[in-house]
Amino acid sequence: MTDNERHIIEAFKRYYKKSPRHSYSLLVVKDRFNDTYNFYLEEVDGATYSHGLGSIDFDQLDEYKNTLRRLMGSKLKVEYRGF
């Protein structure tokens, strides 16, 4: 596991707390200006909060796929923007 993957997974574990009144979704944004895939955890509890998890460069496609697979294991809805 690379440093970026580890950072994203650790941030996800820190922010994702199952709660009856909260709903969560994963957000992946393709940033064409910085050539990165940015990962966010969106939390809805009356208001919407976005927690930045980290980013992975476009040229690290295998790292992106591995990270996404690990995050999809949480069974959260995944949204893509800028794709």
C-alpha positions in Angstrom: 0.0 0.0 0.0 1.4 3.4 -1.0 1.5 6.5 1.3 -1.5 8.1 -0.6 -3.6 5.0 -0.3 -2.8 4.7 3.4 -3.6 8.3 4.0 -6.9 8.1 2.3 -8.0 4.9 4.1 -6.9 6.2 7.5 -8.8 9.5 6.9 -11.9 7.5 5.8 -11.8 5.4 9.0 -11.4 8.6 11.1 -14.5 10.4 9.6 -16.8 7.4 8.9 -18.9 6.8 12.1 -22.1 5.0 11.6 -24.9 6.9 13.2 -28.7 6.6 12.9 -29.3 10.2 11.8 -26.3 10.5 9.5 -25.9 9.3 5.9 -22.6 9.1 4.0 -21.5 8.8 0.4 -18.1 8.7 -1.2 -17.3 11.4 -3.7 -14.5 11.1 -6.3 -13.7 14.3 -8.3 -11.5 14.3 -11.3 -9.5 17.5 -11.1 -8.2 18.2 -14.6 -6.3 21.3 -13.5 -4.1 19.5 -11.0 -4.3 16.1 -12.8 -5.5 14.3 -9.6 -8.4 12.2 -8.4 -9.7 13.7 -5.2 -11.5 11.6 -2.6 -14.1 13.0 -0.2 -16.5 11.6 2.3 -19.8 13.5 2.3 -21.8 13.4 5.5 -25.4 14.5 5.7 -26.8 15.4 9.1 -29.2 18.1 8.4 -26.4 19.9 6.6 -23.9 18.4 4.3 -20.2 18.2 5.3 -17.4 17.2 2.9 -14.3 15.6 4.5 -11.3 15.6 2.2 -9.6 12.2 2.3 -6.7 12.8 -0.1 -5.8 12.7 -3.8 -4.0 10.4 -6.3 -2.3 11.6 -9.5 -3.7 10.6 -12.9 -0.6 8.6 -13.7 -1.0 6.4 -10.7 -4.0 4.5 -12.1 -3.4 1.2 -10.3 -3.1 3.1 -7.0 -6.5 4.8 -7.8 -8.2 1.5 -8.5 -6.8 -0.2 -5.4 -8.0 2.7 -3.2 -11.4 2.8 -4.8 -11.8 -1.0 -4.3 -10.9 -0.7 -0.6 -13.4 2.2 -0.1 -16.2 0.4 -2.0 -15.9 -2.4 0.6 -17.8 0.0 3.0 -20.9 -0.4 0.7 -21.4 3.4 0.5 -22.8 5.0 -2.6 -20.1 6.4 -4.8 -20.5 9.6 -6.8 -18.2 10.8 -9.5 -17.8 14.5 -10.6 -15.8 15.9 -13.4 -15.6 12.5 -15.2 
